[in-house]
């Protein structure tokens, strides 16, 4: 029986050879109805709250999904882009394109651009998106010389470009993510990611102590599993629509959403993870769970992510970040004194 679905999804990504079209059709038959209802409700809220000022109602709307046609506009409004534009000037992107950057950084960007989503029809070598992707990453490096470029940014920008279809919008959204939502994730030392991976491990220990102990028993470091989750913000990890739903919430609520998404995967596949008897099977399990039907059903995934993880206040995450940072600084100081 021939599937009525294309080999490529609506964003241009090629579907895997083992893609479950039956499961997808069942999901879409329900989700399309959900999208239709959400679009009508979003039209009303855009009329009643055109500036999209943060309210409890708007938060619930974001969590239930932003229509694709409105994502660029809504992401820009809820993320703080306008405040950044008011501070730095609306012409900053064009100015940064004319600013020289480190030649090594420029060369690294040139190498990484063709590697970005090679199986996506909108990123074939001759596509204009390649040139746009290079310009956005170049301008960002010019604006942030202390960061320059970090691998992983190309996947984030590539996805932003597919959704917004506007270079300047991508540039500002990238700045919001890197400078405000995820500080130090993409610095040369990547301190932000290193700290947050340890924070995540402590959250797992707090909420799912059996999984935490199992990881320890099998000598599996969390960094081996979740570095890509955090660096790419689940792009190239979760199914595309689920990633975008996570990003909807990330732009509104900040970095705690990344922890919630990761914890949801651990919770849902807890039994499968605990059944693994060695580090190789555990690594393979983590690799496979992100493409299972549960992750594909973005509506259920996001709903359960907020309902079934329990309380996860930003104050707790910030407190854990301070603890981990203090411990790391103490370790560095001890090492320096011993070396001295």
C-alpha positions as CSV (number, residue, x, y, z in Angstrom):
1,X,0.0,0.0,0.0
2,X,1.5,3.3,-1.0
3,X,1.5,6.1,1.6
4,X,-0.4,9.3,0.8
5,X,2.3,11.2,2.6
6,X,5.3,12.7,0.9
7,X,8.8,11.4,1.5
8,X,9.5,14.9,2.8
9,X,7.6,16.6,5.7
10,X,6.1,20.1,5.5
11,X,9.4,21.7,6.6
12,X,11.5,20.0,3.9
13,X,13.1,17.2,6.0
14,X,13.3,13.8,4.5
15,X,11.5,11.1,6.4
16,X,13.5,8.1,7.7
17,X,13.2,4.8,5.8
18,X,11.5,3.3,8.9
19,X,9.1,6.3,9.4
20,X,5.8,5.0,10.8
21,X,3.3,6.5,8.3
22,X,0.4,4.7,10.0
23,X,1.2,6.1,13.4
24,X,1.7,9.5,11.8
25,X,-1.6,9.4,9.9
26,X,-3.4,8.6,13.2
27,X,-1.7,11.5,14.9
28,X,-2.4,14.0,12.1
29,X,-6.0,13.0,11.9
30,X,-6.4,14.4,15.4
31,X,-3.8,17.1,15.4
32,X,-5.1,18.9,12.3
33,X,-8.4,19.4,14.1
34,X,-6.5,20.8,17.1
35,X,-4.5,23.1,14.8
36,X,-7.7,24.5,13.2
37,X,-9.2,25.3,16.5
38,X,-6.0,26.8,17.9
39,X,-5.7,29.1,14.8
40,X,-9.1,30.5,15.3
41,X,-8.4,31.2,19.0
42,X,-5.0,32.8,18.1
43,X,-6.8,35.1,15.7
44,X,-9.0,36.3,18.5
45,X,-6.1,36.8,21.0
46,X,-4.0,38.7,18.4
47,X,-7.0,41.1,18.1
48,X,-7.6,41.5,21.8
49,X,-3.9,41.6,22.8
50,X,-2.0,42.8,19.7
51,X,1.2,43.5,21.7
52,X,1.1,40.0,23.2
53,X,1.7,41.3,26.7
54,X,2.4,38.4,29.0
55,X,-0.7,37.1,30.8
56,X,-1.7,33.7,32.3
57,X,-4.0,33.2,29.3
58,X,-1.3,33.9,26.8
59,X,1.1,31.5,28.5
60,X,-1.6,28.8,28.1
61,X,-2.0,29.7,24.5
62,X,1.7,29.4,23.9
63,X,1.9,26.0,25.6
64,X,-0.9,24.7,23.5
65,X,1.0,25.7,20.3
66,X,1.5,28.7,18.1
67,X,0.2,28.3,14.5
68,X,3.0,28.0,11.9
69,X,1.7,31.1,10.1
70,X,2.1,33.2,13.2
71,X,5.3,31.7,14.7
72,X,7.7,34.4,13.4
73,X,5.5,37.2,14.7
74,X,4.7,35.6,18.0
75,X,8.2,34.5,18.8
76,X,9.5,38.0,18.1
77,X,6.8,39.5,20.4
78,X,7.1,37.2,23.3
79,X,10.9,36.8,23.4
80,X,12.0,40.3,24.0
81,X,13.3,41.1,20.5
82,X,11.7,44.5,20.4
83,X,13.4,45.6,23.6
84,X,16.7,44.5,22.2
85,X,16.0,46.4,18.9
86,X,15.1,49.5,20.8
87,X,18.4,49.3,22.7
88,X,20.7,48.4,19.8
89,X,19.0,50.0,16.8
90,X,16.9,48.4,14.1
91,X,19.7,48.6,11.5
92,X,22.2,46.5,13.5
93,X,22.0,43.4,11.3
94,X,23.0,45.3,8.2
95,X,25.8,47.1,10.1
96,X,27.2,43.8,11.4
97,X,27.3,42.4,7.8
98,X,29.7,45.1,7.0
99,X,31.9,44.6,10.0
100,X,35.0,42.4,9.6
101,X,35.3,39.2,11.7
102,X,38.1,36.8,12.6
103,X,39.1,35.0,9.5
104,X,39.3,31.6,11.3
105,X,35.7,32.1,12.5
106,X,34.6,33.0,9.0
107,X,36.2,29.8,7.6
108,X,34.6,27.6,10.3
109,X,31.2,29.1,9.4
110,X,31.8,28.5,5.7
111,X,32.6,24.8,6.4
112,X,29.6,24.3,8.7
113,X,26.9,25.9,6.5
114,X,26.9,23.1,3.9
115,X,26.6,20.5,6.7
116,X,23.4,22.0,8.0
117,X,20.4,19.8,7.4
118,X,21.9,18.2,4.3
119,X,18.8,16.1,3.8
120,X,16.4,19.1,3.8
121,X,15.2,20.1,0.4
122,X,15.5,23.8,1.4
123,X,19.2,23.5,2.3
124,X,20.5,21.9,-0.9
125,X,23.9,23.4,-1.9
126,X,22.4,25.7,-4.5
127,X,19.7,27.1,-2.2
128,X,19.5,30.7,-1.2
129,X,19.1,29.5,2.4
130,X,22.8,28.5,2.4
131,X,23.8,32.1,1.7
132,X,21.3,33.5,4.2
133,X,22.5,31.1,6.9
134,X,26.1,32.2,6.3
135,X,25.1,35.9,6.6
136,X,23.2,35.4,9.8
137,X,26.0,33.5,11.5
138,X,28.5,36.1,10.2
139,X,26.5,39.0,11.6
140,X,26.1,37.2,14.9
141,X,29.8,36.6,15.1
142,X,30.5,40.2,14.4
143,X,28.0,41.3,17.1
144,X,29.4,38.8,19.6
145,X,33.2,38.6,19.1
146,X,33.6,36.9,22.5
147,X,31.5,34.0,21.2
148,X,32.2,34.2,17.5
149,X,30.7,30.9,16.4
150,X,29.9,27.6,18.1
151,X,28.9,24.4,16.4
152,X,25.2,23.8,17.0
153,X,24.3,27.4,16.2
154,X,24.0,26.5,12.5
155,X,21.1,24.0,13.3
156,X,19.3,26.6,15.4
157,X,19.6,29.3,12.8
158,X,18.7,26.9,10.0
159,X,15.4,26.0,11.8
160,X,14.7,29.7,12.6
161,X,15.2,30.4,8.9
162,X,12.8,27.7,7.8
163,X,10.1,29.1,10.1
164,X,10.6,32.9,9.8
165,X,11.9,33.0,6.2
166,X,13.5,36.3,7.2
167,X,17.2,36.9,7.8
168,X,16.9,39.9,10.2
169,X,14.2,38.1,12.3
170,X,16.5,35.1,12.6
171,X,19.4,37.3,13.7
172,X,17.4,39.0,16.5
173,X,15.8,35.7,17.6
174,X,19.3,34.1,17.7
175,X,20.6,37.0,19.8
176,X,17.7,36.6,22.3
177,X,18.4,32.9,22.7
178,X,22.1,33.1,23.1
179,X,22.4,36.4,25.1
180,X,19.2,36.2,27.2
181,X,17.6,32.8,27.3
182,X,20.8,30.6,27.4
183,X,23.7,32.7,28.7
184,X,27.1,31.1,28.3
185,X,25.8,28.1,26.4
186,X,27.8,29.0,23.3
187,X,30.8,30.8,24.9
188,X,34.3,29.4,24.2
189,X,34.3,27.6,27.6
190,X,30.6,26.5,27.2
191,X,30.2,27.0,31.0
192,X,26.5,27.4,30.7
193,X,25.9,24.0,29.1
194,X,28.4,22.3,31.4
195,X,26.6,23.7,34.4
196,X,23.1,22.9,33.1
197,X,24.0,19.3,32.3
198,X,25.0,18.9,35.9
199,X,21.9,20.7,37.0
200,X,19.8,18.3,34.9
201,X,21.5,15.3,36.5
202,X,20.6,16.6,39.9
203,X,17.0,17.2,38.8
204,X,16.9,13.6,37.6
205,X,18.3,12.4,41.0
206,X,15.6,14.4,42.8
207,X,12.7,13.3,40.6
208,X,13.8,9.9,39.3
209,X,16.4,8.6,41.8
210,X,16.3,5.0,40.3
211,X,17.3,6.3,36.9
212,X,20.0,8.5,38.4
213,X,21.5,5.5,40.3
214,X,21.2,3.3,37.2
215,X,23.2,5.9,35.2
216,X,25.9,5.9,37.9
217,X,26.0,2.1,38.1
218,X,26.6,1.8,34.4
219,X,29.1,4.6,34.5
220,X,27.1,6.6,31.9
221,X,27.9,10.3,32.0
222,X,24.9,12.6,31.4
223,X,27.0,14.8,29.1
224,X,27.3,11.9,26.6
225,X,23.5,11.7,26.3
226,X,22.2,15.2,26.6
227,X,24.9,17.6,25.3
228,X,23.2,17.7,21.9
229,X,19.8,18.1,23.5
230,X,20.9,21.3,25.2
231,X,23.3,22.7,22.5
232,X,20.8,22.2,19.6
233,X,17.7,22.9,21.8
234,X,16.4,19.5,20.6
235,X,16.7,20.4,16.9
236,X,18.0,17.2,15.1
237,X,16.9,15.3,18.2
238,X,13.1,15.4,18.6
239,X,10.7,15.3,15.7
240,X,10.5,18.7,14.0
241,X,6.9,19.7,15.2
242,X,7.7,18.6,18.7
243,X,10.9,20.7,18.6
244,X,9.0,23.7,17.5
245,X,6.4,23.3,20.2
246,X,9.3,23.2,22.8
247,X,10.7,26.4,21.2
248,X,7.3,28.1,21.5
249,X,7.5,27.6,25.2
250,X,11.3,28.4,25.3
251,X,10.8,31.8,23.8
252,X,8.1,32.6,26.3
253,X,9.2,30.9,29.5
254,X,13.0,30.6,29.2
255,X,15.5,27.8,29.7
256,X,13.6,25.8,32.3
257,X,11.6,24.5,29.3
258,X,14.7,22.6,28.1
259,X,14.9,20.8,31.5
260,X,11.2,19.9,31.3
261,X,11.5,18.4,27.9
262,X,14.5,16.3,29.0
263,X,12.9,15.2,32.2
264,X,9.7,14.2,30.3
265,X,11.8,11.8,28.1
266,X,13.4,10.3,31.2
267,X,10.0,9.9,32.9
268,X,8.2,8.4,30.0
269,X,10.9,5.9,29.1
270,X,12.0,5.2,32.6
271,X,11.3,1.5,32.4
272,X,13.1,1.1,29.1
273,X,16.2,2.9,30.5
274,X,16.2,0.8,33.7
275,X,16.1,-2.4,31.6
276,X,19.4,-1.6,29.9
277,X,22.2,-3.8,31.2
278,X,25.3,-2.0,29.9
279,X,26.4,1.4,28.7
280,X,26.1,0.5,25.0
281,X,22.4,-0.5,25.3
282,X,21.7,2.5,27.4
283,X,23.2,4.8,24.8
284,X,21.2,3.1,22.1
285,X,18.0,3.5,24.2
286,X,18.5,7.2,24.6
287,X,19.1,7.5,20.9
288,X,15.9,5.6,19.9
289,X,13.4,7.1,22.4
290,X,13.5,10.6,20.9
291,X,11.9,9.2,17.7
292,X,9.3,7.0,19.3
293,X,5.5,7.6,18.8
294,X,5.3,9.5,22.1
295,X,7.8,12.1,20.9
296,X,6.0,12.3,17.6
297,X,2.7,13.3,19.2
298,X,3.8,16.8,20.0
299,X,0.5,17.8,21.5
300,X,0.5,15.0,24.1
301,X,4.3,15.4,24.7
302,X,4.0,19.1,25.6
303,X,0.8,18.6,27.6
304,X,2.4,15.9,29.8
305,X,5.7,17.9,30.0
306,X,3.9,20.5,32.0
307,X,1.4,18.2,33.8
308,X,3.5,15.2,34.9
309,X,6.9,16.5,35.8
310,X,5.8,18.4,38.9
311,X,7.0,21.7,40.1
312,X,10.1,23.1,38.4
313,X,10.4,26.8,39.4
314,X,13.1,28.9,37.9
315,X,14.2,29.7,41.4
316,X,15.2,26.0,41.9
317,X,17.1,25.9,38.7
318,X,18.9,29.1,39.5
319,X,19.8,27.8,43.0
320,X,21.2,24.6,41.5
321,X,23.2,26.6,38.9
322,X,24.7,28.6,41.7
323,X,25.6,25.5,43.7
324,X,27.2,23.8,40.6
325,X,29.1,26.9,39.6
326,X,30.4,27.4,43.2
327,X,31.6,23.7,43.3
328,X,33.3,24.0,39.9
329,X,35.0,27.2,40.9
330,X,36.2,25.6,44.2
331,X,37.5,22.6,42.2
332,X,39.4,24.9,39.8
333,X,40.9,26.8,42.7
334,X,42.0,23.6,44.4
335,X,43.6,22.3,41.2
336,X,45.3,25.7,40.7
337,X,46.7,25.6,44.2
338,X,48.0,22.0,43.8
339,X,49.6,22.9,40.5
340,X,51.2,26.0,42.0
